[in-house]
Amino acid sequence: MAPPRNPTPGGSRSAVKGHLTRILKTIKDAESEVMTAKLDVELAGEETKLDEKMEHFKKLSVECQK
């Protein structure tokens, strides 16, 4: 069995960038929908995830520069 891989900051940053892109697309796609209470709650959750992933992305970017 192969040993577990240790992700590099660059690899992790790339993965987080993919998550950011997906979340932004979800938010943008919702612009064309009629705003309902359910959609409002879902978008608030997506915005929270976006903020968390962006902070993680910034930390990984700093690590990549070292």
PDB file of N, CA, C, O and CB in Angstrom:
ATOM      1  N   MET A   1       0.848  -1.169   0.000  1.00  0.00           N
ATOM      2  CA  MET A   1       0.000   0.000   0.000  1.00  0.00           C
ATOM      3  C   MET A   1       0.896   1.235   0.000  1.00  0.00           C
ATOM      4  O   MET A   1       1.892   1.291   0.722  1.00  0.00           O
ATOM      5  CB  MET A   1      -0.966  -0.004   1.221  1.00  0.00           C
ATOM      6  N   ALA A   2       0.537   2.215  -0.809  1.00  0.00           N
ATOM      7  CA  ALA A   2       1.328   3.442  -0.915  1.00  0.00           C
ATOM      8  C   ALA A   2       1.117   4.311   0.321  1.00  0.00           C
ATOM      9  O   ALA A   2       0.021   4.343   0.880  1.00  0.00           O
ATOM     10  CB  ALA A   2       0.952   4.225  -2.195  1.00  0.00           C
ATOM     11  N   PRO A   3       2.162   5.012   0.746  1.00  0.00           N
ATOM     12  CA  PRO A   3       2.006   5.897   1.902  1.00  0.00           C
ATOM     13  C   PRO A   3       1.105   7.078   1.545  1.00  0.00           C
ATOM     14  O   PRO A   3       1.024   7.462   0.378  1.00  0.00           O
ATOM     15  CB  PRO A   3       3.383   6.400   2.393  1.00  0.00           C
ATOM     16  N   PRO A   4       0.427   7.655   2.537  1.00  0.00           N
ATOM     17  CA  PRO A   4      -0.446   8.801   2.244  1.00  0.00           C
ATOM     18  C   PRO A   4       0.376   9.980   1.728  1.00  0.00           C
ATOM     19  O   PRO A   4       1.496  10.219   2.178  1.00  0.00           O
ATOM     20  CB  PRO A   4      -1.242   9.217   3.506  1.00  0.00           C
ATOM     21  N   ARG A   5      -0.193  10.697   0.791  1.00  0.00           N
ATOM     22  CA  ARG A   5       0.496  11.845   0.218  1.00  0.00           C
ATOM     23  C   ARG A   5       0.280  13.076   1.091  1.00  0.00           C
ATOM     24  O   ARG A   5      -0.796  13.275   1.656  1.00  0.00           O
ATOM     25  CB  ARG A   5       0.007  12.109  -1.219  1.00  0.00           C
ATOM     26  N   ASN A   6       1.310  13.885   1.190  1.00  0.00           N
ATOM     27  CA  ASN A   6       1.194  15.155   1.899  1.00  0.00           C
ATOM     28  C   ASN A   6       0.968  16.237   0.847  1.00  0.00           C
ATOM     29  O   ASN A   6       1.832  16.471   0.003  1.00  0.00           O
ATOM     30  CB  ASN A   6       2.477  15.457   2.776  1.00  0.00           C
ATOM     31  N   PRO A   7      -0.193  16.899   0.892  1.00  0.00           N
ATOM     32  CA  PRO A   7      -0.449  17.918  -0.124  1.00  0.00           C
ATOM     33  C   PRO A   7       0.488  19.119   0.045  1.00  0.00           C
ATOM     34  O   PRO A   7       0.800  19.534   1.161  1.00  0.00           O
ATOM     35  CB  PRO A   7      -1.911  18.378  -0.056  1.00  0.00           C
ATOM     36  N   THR A   8       0.914  19.649  -1.067  1.00  0.00           N
ATOM     37  CA  THR A   8       1.755  20.844  -1.039  1.00  0.00           C
ATOM     38  C   THR A   8       0.846  22.065  -0.959  1.00  0.00           C
ATOM     39  O   THR A   8      -0.326  21.987  -1.326  1.00  0.00           O
ATOM     40  CB  THR A   8       2.688  20.916  -2.298  1.00  0.00           C
ATOM     41  N   PRO A   9       1.370  23.189  -0.485  1.00  0.00           N
ATOM     42  CA  PRO A   9       0.542  24.404  -0.458  1.00  0.00           C
ATOM     43  C   PRO A   9       0.018  24.770  -1.849  1.00  0.00           C
ATOM     44  O   PRO A   9      -1.115  25.229  -1.989  1.00  0.00           O
ATOM     45  CB  PRO A   9       1.346  25.577   0.116  1.00  0.00           C
ATOM     46  N   GLY A  10       0.849  24.563  -2.877  1.00  0.00           N
ATOM     47  CA  GLY A  10       0.416  24.873  -4.237  1.00  0.00           C
ATOM     48  C   GLY A  10      -0.729  23.989  -4.703  1.00  0.00           C
ATOM     49  O   GLY A  10      -1.674  24.459  -5.337  1.00  0.00           O
ATOM     50  N   GLY A  11      -0.635  22.705  -4.381  1.00  0.00           N
ATOM     51  CA  GLY A  11      -1.698  21.778  -4.757  1.00  0.00           C
ATOM     52  C   GLY A  11      -2.986  22.064  -4.009  1.00  0.00           C
ATOM     53  O   GLY A  11      -4.074  22.030  -4.583  1.00  0.00           O
ATOM     54  N   SER A  12      -2.848  22.351  -2.711  1.00  0.00           N
ATOM     55  CA  SER A  12      -4.022  22.680  -1.903  1.00  0.00           C
ATOM     56  C   SER A  12      -4.650  23.981  -2.387  1.00  0.00           C
ATOM     57  O   SER A  12      -5.874  24.109  -2.434  1.00  0.00           O
ATOM     58  CB  SER A  12      -3.643  22.790  -0.413  1.00  0.00           C
ATOM     59  N   ARG A  13      -3.803  24.946  -2.748  1.00  0.00           N
ATOM     60  CA  ARG A  13      -4.298  26.243  -3.230  1.00  0.00           C
ATOM     61  C   ARG A  13      -5.079  26.052  -4.523  1.00  0.00           C
ATOM     62  O   ARG A  13      -6.108  26.695  -4.729  1.00  0.00           O
ATOM     63  CB  ARG A  13      -3.125  27.236  -3.450  1.00  0.00           C
ATOM     64  N   SER A  14      -4.599  25.181  -5.383  1.00  0.00           N
ATOM     65  CA  SER A  14      -5.280  24.907  -6.637  1.00  0.00           C
ATOM     66  C   SER A  14      -6.658  24.280  -6.384  1.00  0.00           C
ATOM     67  O   SER A  14      -7.633  24.627  -7.051  1.00  0.00           O
ATOM     68  CB  SER A  14      -4.423  23.984  -7.514  1.00  0.00           C
ATOM     69  N   ALA A  15      -6.730  23.372  -5.434  1.00  0.00           N
ATOM     70  CA  ALA A  15      -8.007  22.733  -5.097  1.00  0.00           C
ATOM     71  C   ALA A  15      -8.989  23.758  -4.539  1.00  0.00           C
ATOM     72  O   ALA A  15     -10.168  23.753  -4.893  1.00  0.00           O
ATOM     73  CB  ALA A  15      -7.792  21.595  -4.080  1.00  0.00           C
ATOM     74  N   VAL A  16      -8.499  24.634  -3.665  1.00  0.00           N
ATOM     75  CA  VAL A  16      -9.360  25.664  -3.082  1.00  0.00           C
ATOM     76  C   VAL A  16      -9.840  26.623  -4.172  1.00  0.00           C
ATOM     77  O   VAL A  16     -10.979  27.089  -4.131  1.00  0.00           O
ATOM     78  CB  VAL A  16      -8.609  26.440  -1.968  1.00  0.00           C
ATOM     79  N   LYS A  17      -8.985  26.915  -5.137  1.00  0.00           N
ATOM     80  CA  LYS A  17      -9.370  27.786  -6.250  1.00  0.00           C
ATOM     81  C   LYS A  17     -10.539  27.165  -7.019  1.00  0.00           C
ATOM     82  O   LYS A  17     -11.451  27.873  -7.445  1.00  0.00           O
ATOM     83  CB  LYS A  17      -8.164  28.031  -7.199  1.00  0.00           C
ATOM     84  N   GLY A  18     -10.509  25.859  -7.194  1.00  0.00           N
ATOM     85  CA  GLY A  18     -11.618  25.172  -7.844  1.00  0.00           C
ATOM     86  C   GLY A  18     -12.914  25.317  -7.066  1.00  0.00           C
ATOM     87  O   GLY A  18     -13.976  25.522  -7.652  1.00  0.00           O
ATOM     88  N   HIS A  19     -12.827  25.210  -5.734  1.00  0.00           N
ATOM     89  CA  HIS A  19     -14.011  25.401  -4.890  1.00  0.00           C
ATOM     90  C   HIS A  19     -14.534  26.827  -5.019  1.00  0.00           C
ATOM     91  O   HIS A  19     -15.742  27.042  -5.128  1.00  0.00           O
ATOM     92  CB  HIS A  19     -13.685  25.085  -3.416  1.00  0.00           C
ATOM     93  N   LEU A  20     -13.625  27.803  -5.006  1.00  0.00           N
ATOM     94  CA  LEU A  20     -14.025  29.201  -5.144  1.00  0.00           C
ATOM     95  C   LEU A  20     -14.768  29.426  -6.463  1.00  0.00           C
ATOM     96  O   LEU A  20     -15.799  30.097  -6.499  1.00  0.00           O
ATOM     97  CB  LEU A  20     -12.795  30.121  -5.062  1.00  0.00           C
ATOM     98  N   THR A  21     -14.237  28.862  -7.533  1.00  0.00           N
ATOM     99  CA  THR A  21     -14.856  29.013  -8.845  1.00  0.00           C
ATOM    100  C   THR A  21     -16.262  28.427  -8.855  1.00  0.00           C
ATOM    101  O   THR A  21     -17.189  29.033  -9.392  1.00  0.00           O
ATOM    102  CB  THR A  21     -13.999  28.345  -9.920  1.00  0.00           C
ATOM    103  N   ARG A  22     -16.420  27.246  -8.260  1.00  0.00           N
ATOM    104  CA  ARG A  22     -17.732  26.593  -8.217  1.00  0.00           C
ATOM    105  C   ARG A  22     -18.723  27.423  -7.401  1.00  0.00           C
ATOM    106  O   ARG A  22     -19.865  27.611  -7.821  1.00  0.00           O
ATOM    107  CB  ARG A  22     -17.609  25.173  -7.621  1.00  0.00           C
ATOM    108  N   ILE A  23     -18.294  27.923  -6.236  1.00  0.00           N
ATOM    109  CA  ILE A  23     -19.181  28.717  -5.387  1.00  0.00           C
ATOM    110  C   ILE A  23     -19.593  30.005  -6.097  1.00  0.00           C
ATOM    111  O   ILE A  23     -20.764  30.383  -6.063  1.00  0.00           O
ATOM    112  CB  ILE A  23     -18.497  29.043  -4.046  1.00  0.00           C
ATOM    113  N   LEU A  24     -18.640  30.678  -6.737  1.00  0.00           N
ATOM    114  CA  LEU A  24     -18.961  31.911  -7.465  1.00  0.00           C
ATOM    115  C   LEU A  24     -19.954  31.646  -8.595  1.00  0.00           C
ATOM    116  O   LEU A  24     -20.850  32.454  -8.837  1.00  0.00           O
ATOM    117  CB  LEU A  24     -17.683  32.544  -8.030  1.00  0.00           C
ATOM    118  N   LYS A  25     -19.797  30.518  -9.288  1.00  0.00           N
ATOM    119  CA  LYS A  25     -20.722  30.169 -10.363  1.00  0.00           C
ATOM    120  C   LYS A  25     -22.125  29.942  -9.801  1.00  0.00           C
ATOM    121  O   LYS A  25     -23.109  30.378 -10.398  1.00  0.00           O
ATOM    122  CB  LYS A  25     -20.233  28.912 -11.116  1.00  0.00           C
ATOM    123  N   THR A  26     -22.220  29.269  -8.670  1.00  0.00           N
ATOM    124  CA  THR A  26     -23.519  29.023  -8.039  1.00  0.00           C
ATOM    125  C   THR A  26     -24.200  30.340  -7.692  1.00  0.00           C
ATOM    126  O   THR A  26     -25.395  30.511  -7.931  1.00  0.00           O
ATOM    127  CB  THR A  26     -23.355  28.160  -6.775  1.00  0.00           C
ATOM    128  N   ILE A  27     -23.430  31.270  -7.125  1.00  0.00           N
ATOM    129  CA  ILE A  27     -23.990  32.569  -6.759  1.00  0.00           C
ATOM    130  C   ILE A  27     -24.413  33.340  -8.005  1.00  0.00           C
ATOM    131  O   ILE A  27     -25.490  33.936  -8.032  1.00  0.00           O
ATOM    132  CB  ILE A  27     -22.972  33.387  -5.947  1.00  0.00           C
ATOM    133  N   LYS A  28     -23.578  33.331  -9.028  1.00  0.00           N
ATOM    134  CA  LYS A  28     -23.895  34.057 -10.263  1.00  0.00           C
ATOM    135  C   LYS A  28     -25.131  33.468 -10.941  1.00  0.00           C
ATOM    136  O   LYS A  28     -25.979  34.212 -11.432  1.00  0.00           O
ATOM    137  CB  LYS A  28     -22.696  34.023 -11.231  1.00  0.00           C
ATOM    138  N   ASP A  29     -25.240  32.155 -10.970  1.00  0.00           N
ATOM    139  CA  ASP A  29     -26.399  31.502 -11.585  1.00  0.00           C
ATOM    140  C   ASP A  29     -27.694  31.870 -10.861  1.00  0.00           C
ATOM    141  O   ASP A  29     -28.758  31.897 -11.480  1.00  0.00           O
ATOM    142  CB  ASP A  29     -26.213  29.979 -11.584  1.00  0.00           C
ATOM    143  N   ALA A  30     -27.619  32.149  -9.573  1.00  0.00           N
ATOM    144  CA  ALA A  30     -28.804  32.487  -8.797  1.00  0.00           C
ATOM    145  C   ALA A  30     -29.320  33.889  -9.127  1.00  0.00           C
ATOM    146  O   ALA A  30     -30.460  34.218  -8.798  1.00  0.00           O
ATOM    147  CB  ALA A  30     -28.498  32.381  -7.311  1.00  0.00           C
ATOM    148  N   GLU A  31     -28.495  34.721  -9.774  1.00  0.00           N
ATOM    149  CA  GLU A  31     -28.917  36.078 -10.130  1.00  0.00           C
ATOM    150  C   GLU A  31     -30.135  36.076 -11.049  1.00  0.00           C
ATOM    151  O   GLU A  31     -30.949  36.998 -11.010  1.00  0.00           O
ATOM    152  CB  GLU A  31     -27.771  36.824 -10.800  1.00  0.00           C
ATOM    153  N   SER A  32     -30.257  35.047 -11.867  1.00  0.00           N
ATOM    154  CA  SER A  32     -31.355  34.996 -12.833  1.00  0.00           C
ATOM    155  C   SER A  32     -32.620  34.348 -12.261  1.00  0.00           C
ATOM    156  O   SER A  32     -33.638  34.265 -12.947  1.00  0.00           O
ATOM    157  CB  SER A  32     -30.914  34.239 -14.067  1.00  0.00           C
ATOM    158  N   GLU A  33     -32.556  33.897 -11.023  1.00  0.00           N
ATOM    159  CA  GLU A  33     -33.706  33.233 -10.409  1.00  0.00           C
ATOM    160  C   GLU A  33     -34.521  34.227  -9.584  1.00  0.00           C
ATOM    161  O   GLU A  33     -34.015  35.262  -9.151  1.00  0.00           O
ATOM    162  CB  GLU A  33     -33.245  32.058  -9.524  1.00  0.00           C
ATOM    163  N   VAL A  34     -35.780  33.893  -9.379  1.00  0.00           N
ATOM    164  CA  VAL A  34     -36.641  34.701  -8.526  1.00  0.00           C
ATOM    165  C   VAL A  34     -36.215  34.446  -7.084  1.00  0.00           C
ATOM    166  O   VAL A  34     -36.085  33.300  -6.653  1.00  0.00           O
ATOM    167  CB  VAL A  34     -38.166  34.362  -8.749  1.00  0.00           C
ATOM    168  N   MET A  35     -36.000  35.537  -6.344  1.00  0.00           N
ATOM    169  CA  MET A  35     -35.545  35.412  -4.956  1.00  0.00           C
ATOM    170  C   MET A  35     -36.691  34.917  -4.070  1.00  0.00           C
ATOM    171  O   MET A  35     -37.753  35.533  -3.981  1.00  0.00           O
ATOM    172  CB  MET A  35     -35.004  36.772  -4.432  1.00  0.00           C
ATOM    173  N   THR A  36     -36.437  33.803  -3.432  1.00  0.00           N
ATOM    174  CA  THR A  36     -37.376  33.252  -2.459  1.00  0.00           C
ATOM    175  C   THR A  36     -36.641  33.157  -1.129  1.00  0.00           C
ATOM    176  O   THR A  36     -35.425  33.335  -1.067  1.00  0.00           O
ATOM    177  CB  THR A  36     -37.933  31.844  -2.913  1.00  0.00           C
ATOM    178  N   ALA A  37     -37.384  32.879  -0.075  1.00  0.00           N
ATOM    179  CA  ALA A  37     -36.757  32.737   1.242  1.00  0.00           C
ATOM    180  C   ALA A  37     -35.753  31.585   1.225  1.00  0.00           C
ATOM    181  O   ALA A  37     -34.677  31.686   1.816  1.00  0.00           O
ATOM    182  CB  ALA A  37     -37.829  32.501   2.336  1.00  0.00           C
ATOM    183  N   LYS A  38     -36.102  30.503   0.553  1.00  0.00           N
ATOM    184  CA  LYS A  38     -35.216  29.340   0.486  1.00  0.00           C
ATOM    185  C   LYS A  38     -33.931  29.700  -0.257  1.00  0.00           C
ATOM    186  O   LYS A  38     -32.838  29.362   0.197  1.00  0.00           O
ATOM    187  CB  LYS A  38     -35.925  28.152  -0.207  1.00  0.00           C
ATOM    188  N   LEU A  39     -34.056  30.380  -1.392  1.00  0.00           N
ATOM    189  CA  LEU A  39     -32.886  30.770  -2.165  1.00  0.00           C
ATOM    190  C   LEU A  39     -32.017  31.746  -1.374  1.00  0.00           C
ATOM    191  O   LEU A  39     -30.789  31.683  -1.431  1.00  0.00           O
ATOM    192  CB  LEU A  39     -33.311  31.395  -3.501  1.00  0.00           C
ATOM    193  N   ASP A  40     -32.664  32.646  -0.637  1.00  0.00           N
ATOM    194  CA  ASP A  40     -31.929  33.605   0.185  1.00  0.00           C
ATOM    195  C   ASP A  40     -31.065  32.878   1.225  1.00  0.00           C
ATOM    196  O   ASP A  40     -29.907  33.238   1.433  1.00  0.00           O
ATOM    197  CB  ASP A  40     -32.907  34.574   0.884  1.00  0.00           C
ATOM    198  N   VAL A  41     -31.622  31.873   1.864  1.00  0.00           N
ATOM    199  CA  VAL A  41     -30.883  31.094   2.864  1.00  0.00           C
ATOM    200  C   VAL A  41     -29.744  30.325   2.203  1.00  0.00           C
ATOM    201  O   VAL A  41     -28.635  30.265   2.735  1.00  0.00           O
ATOM    202  CB  VAL A  41     -31.826  30.118   3.605  1.00  0.00           C
ATOM    203  N   GLU A  42     -30.023  29.738   1.043  1.00  0.00           N
ATOM    204  CA  GLU A  42     -28.987  28.985   0.324  1.00  0.00           C
ATOM    205  C   GLU A  42     -27.834  29.905  -0.092  1.00  0.00           C
ATOM    206  O   GLU A  42     -26.666  29.536   0.032  1.00  0.00           O
ATOM    207  CB  GLU A  42     -29.590  28.292  -0.921  1.00  0.00           C
ATOM    208  N   LEU A  43     -28.166  31.097  -0.583  1.00  0.00           N
ATOM    209  CA  LEU A  43     -27.126  32.037  -0.997  1.00  0.00           C
ATOM    210  C   LEU A  43     -26.315  32.533   0.196  1.00  0.00           C
ATOM    211  O   LEU A  43     -25.106  32.736   0.088  1.00  0.00           O
ATOM    212  CB  LEU A  43     -27.748  33.222  -1.735  1.00  0.00           C
ATOM    213  N   ALA A  44     -26.971  32.725   1.318  1.00  0.00           N
ATOM    214  CA  ALA A  44     -26.244  33.141   2.524  1.00  0.00           C
ATOM    215  C   ALA A  44     -25.230  32.060   2.909  1.00  0.00           C
ATOM    216  O   ALA A  44     -24.109  32.373   3.310  1.00  0.00           O
ATOM    217  CB  ALA A  44     -27.232  33.413   3.705  1.00  0.00           C
ATOM    218  N   GLY A  45     -25.621  30.800   2.787  1.00  0.00           N
ATOM    219  CA  GLY A  45     -24.704  29.698   3.067  1.00  0.00           C
ATOM    220  C   GLY A  45     -23.546  29.669   2.095  1.00  0.00           C
ATOM    221  O   GLY A  45     -22.404  29.430   2.490  1.00  0.00           O
ATOM    222  N   GLU A  46     -23.833  29.912   0.816  1.00  0.00           N
ATOM    223  CA  GLU A  46     -22.774  29.935  -0.199  1.00  0.00           C
ATOM    224  C   GLU A  46     -21.812  31.098   0.056  1.00  0.00           C
ATOM    225  O   GLU A  46     -20.602  30.947  -0.110  1.00  0.00           O
ATOM    226  CB  GLU A  46     -23.382  30.045  -1.618  1.00  0.00           C
ATOM    227  N   GLU A  47     -22.339  32.245   0.453  1.00  0.00           N
ATOM    228  CA  GLU A  47     -21.483  33.401   0.730  1.00  0.00           C
ATOM    229  C   GLU A  47     -20.581  33.133   1.931  1.00  0.00           C
ATOM    230  O   GLU A  47     -19.424  33.555   1.947  1.00  0.00           O
ATOM    231  CB  GLU A  47     -22.336  34.655   0.979  1.00  0.00           C
ATOM    232  N   THR A  48     -21.104  32.437   2.929  1.00  0.00           N
ATOM    233  CA  THR A  48     -20.295  32.072   4.093  1.00  0.00           C
ATOM    234  C   THR A  48     -19.167  31.136   3.669  1.00  0.00           C
ATOM    235  O   THR A  48     -18.017  31.315   4.070  1.00  0.00           O
ATOM    236  CB  THR A  48     -21.170  31.405   5.185  1.00  0.00           C
ATOM    237  N   LYS A  49     -19.506  30.134   2.854  1.00  0.00           N
ATOM    238  CA  LYS A  49     -18.481  29.213   2.352  1.00  0.00           C
ATOM    239  C   LYS A  49     -17.441  29.958   1.524  1.00  0.00           C
ATOM    240  O   LYS A  49     -16.246  29.673   1.605  1.00  0.00           O
ATOM    241  CB  LYS A  49     -19.124  28.097   1.510  1.00  0.00           C
ATOM    242  N   LEU A  50     -17.911  30.920   0.724  1.00  0.00           N
ATOM    243  CA  LEU A  50     -17.005  31.709  -0.106  1.00  0.00           C
ATOM    244  C   LEU A  50     -16.014  32.472   0.771  1.00  0.00           C
ATOM    245  O   LEU A  50     -14.817  32.487   0.487  1.00  0.00           O
ATOM    246  CB  LEU A  50     -17.797  32.686  -0.999  1.00  0.00           C
ATOM    247  N   ASP A  51     -16.503  33.096   1.821  1.00  0.00           N
ATOM    248  CA  ASP A  51     -15.622  33.839   2.728  1.00  0.00           C
ATOM    249  C   ASP A  51     -14.592  32.918   3.382  1.00  0.00           C
ATOM    250  O   ASP A  51     -13.413  33.262   3.467  1.00  0.00           O
ATOM    251  CB  ASP A  51     -16.447  34.550   3.807  1.00  0.00           C
ATOM    252  N   GLU A  52     -15.036  31.754   3.841  1.00  0.00           N
ATOM    253  CA  GLU A  52     -14.134  30.807   4.497  1.00  0.00           C
ATOM    254  C   GLU A  52     -13.072  30.293   3.524  1.00  0.00           C
ATOM    255  O   GLU A  52     -11.891  30.230   3.863  1.00  0.00           O
ATOM    256  CB  GLU A  52     -14.928  29.629   5.079  1.00  0.00           C
ATOM    257  N   LYS A  53     -13.497  29.928   2.322  1.00  0.00           N
ATOM    258  CA  LYS A  53     -12.551  29.413   1.321  1.00  0.00           C
ATOM    259  C   LYS A  53     -11.578  30.508   0.886  1.00  0.00           C
ATOM    260  O   LYS A  53     -10.407  30.225   0.632  1.00  0.00           O
ATOM    261  CB  LYS A  53     -13.309  28.856   0.091  1.00  0.00           C
ATOM    262  N   MET A  54     -12.047  31.751   0.798  1.00  0.00           N
ATOM    263  CA  MET A  54     -11.172  32.841   0.388  1.00  0.00           C
ATOM    264  C   MET A  54     -10.081  33.072   1.429  1.00  0.00           C
ATOM    265  O   MET A  54      -8.926  33.311   1.074  1.00  0.00           O
ATOM    266  CB  MET A  54     -11.981  34.127   0.167  1.00  0.00           C
ATOM    267  N   GLU A  55     -10.435  33.005   2.698  1.00  0.00           N
ATOM    268  CA  GLU A  55      -9.432  33.156   3.760  1.00  0.00           C
ATOM    269  C   GLU A  55      -8.401  32.033   3.682  1.00  0.00           C
ATOM    270  O   GLU A  55      -7.201  32.270   3.822  1.00  0.00           O
ATOM    271  CB  GLU A  55     -10.109  33.164   5.152  1.00  0.00           C
ATOM    272  N   HIS A  56      -8.877  30.816   3.459  1.00  0.00           N
ATOM    273  CA  HIS A  56      -7.975  29.665   3.324  1.00  0.00           C
ATOM    274  C   HIS A  56      -7.067  29.849   2.110  1.00  0.00           C
ATOM    275  O   HIS A  56      -5.873  29.558   2.179  1.00  0.00           O
ATOM    276  CB  HIS A  56      -8.783  28.346   3.198  1.00  0.00           C
ATOM    277  N   PHE A  57      -7.629  30.333   0.994  1.00  0.00           N
ATOM    278  CA  PHE A  57      -6.873  30.579  -0.226  1.00  0.00           C
ATOM    279  C   PHE A  57      -5.769  31.610   0.019  1.00  0.00           C
ATOM    280  O   PHE A  57      -4.642  31.445  -0.448  1.00  0.00           O
ATOM    281  CB  PHE A  57      -7.810  31.054  -1.348  1.00  0.00           C
ATOM    282  N   LYS A  58      -6.099  32.666   0.751  1.00  0.00           N
ATOM    283  CA  LYS A  58      -5.104  33.705   1.053  1.00  0.00           C
ATOM    284  C   LYS A  58      -3.946  33.133   1.876  1.00  0.00           C
ATOM    285  O   LYS A  58      -2.783  33.440   1.611  1.00  0.00           O
ATOM    286  CB  LYS A  58      -5.765  34.878   1.813  1.00  0.00           C
ATOM    287  N   LYS A  59      -4.265  32.304   2.873  1.00  0.00           N
ATOM    288  CA  LYS A  59      -3.220  31.693   3.705  1.00  0.00           C
ATOM    289  C   LYS A  59      -2.324  30.782   2.871  1.00  0.00           C
ATOM    290  O   LYS A  59      -1.102  30.798   3.019  1.00  0.00           O
ATOM    291  CB  LYS A  59      -3.850  30.896   4.864  1.00  0.00           C
ATOM    292  N   LEU A  60      -2.938  29.989   1.997  1.00  0.00           N
ATOM    293  CA  LEU A  60      -2.145  29.107   1.144  1.00  0.00           C
ATOM    294  C   LEU A  60      -1.294  29.899   0.161  1.00  0.00           C
ATOM    295  O   LEU A  60      -0.181  29.488  -0.165  1.00  0.00           O
ATOM    296  CB  LEU A  60      -3.053  28.146   0.387  1.00  0.00           C
ATOM    297  N   SER A  61      -1.808  31.033  -0.313  1.00  0.00           N
ATOM    298  CA  SER A  61      -1.028  31.874  -1.230  1.00  0.00           C
ATOM    299  C   SER A  61       0.217  32.394  -0.548  1.00  0.00           C
ATOM    300  O   SER A  61       1.285  32.449  -1.157  1.00  0.00           O
ATOM    301  CB  SER A  61      -1.870  33.046  -1.747  1.00  0.00           C
ATOM    302  N   VAL A  62       0.088  32.782   0.725  1.00  0.00           N
ATOM    303  CA  VAL A  62       1.249  33.249   1.485  1.00  0.00           C
ATOM    304  C   VAL A  62       2.252  32.109   1.656  1.00  0.00           C
ATOM    305  O   VAL A  62       3.457  32.322   1.520  1.00  0.00           O
ATOM    306  CB  VAL A  62       0.815  33.802   2.868  1.00  0.00           C
ATOM    307  N   GLU A  63       1.776  30.924   1.947  1.00  0.00           N
ATOM    308  CA  GLU A  63       2.659  29.765   2.109  1.00  0.00           C
ATOM    309  C   GLU A  63       3.394  29.445   0.812  1.00  0.00           C
ATOM    310  O   GLU A  63       4.553  29.032   0.842  1.00  0.00           O
ATOM    311  CB  GLU A  63       1.858  28.543   2.572  1.00  0.00           C
ATOM    312  N   CYS A  64       2.731  29.632  -0.319  1.00  0.00           N
ATOM    313  CA  CYS A  64       3.371  29.359  -1.617  1.00  0.00           C
ATOM    314  C   CYS A  64       4.514  30.343  -1.901  1.00  0.00           C
ATOM    315  O   CYS A  64       5.458  30.012  -2.618  1.00  0.00           O
ATOM    316  CB  CYS A  64       2.326  29.431  -2.750  1.00  0.00           C
ATOM    317  N   GLN A  65       4.427  31.526  -1.348  1.00  0.00           N
ATOM    318  CA  GLN A  65       5.430  32.552  -1.591  1.00  0.00           C
ATOM    319  C   GLN A  65       6.690  32.335  -0.759  1.00  0.00           C
ATOM    320  O   GLN A  65       7.722  32.953  -1.025  1.00  0.00           O
ATOM    321  CB  GLN A  65       4.853  33.917  -1.299  1.00  0.00           C
ATOM    322  N   LYS A  66       6.616  31.472   0.236  1.00  0.00           N
ATOM    323  CA  LYS A  66       7.782  31.231   1.109  1.00  0.00           C
ATOM    324  C   LYS A  66       8.810  30.378   0.416  1.00  0.00           C
ATOM    325  O   LYS A  66       9.853  30.075   0.995  1.00  0.00           O
ATOM    326  CB  LYS A  66       7.357  30.561   2.414  1.00  0.00           C
TER     327      LYS A  66
END
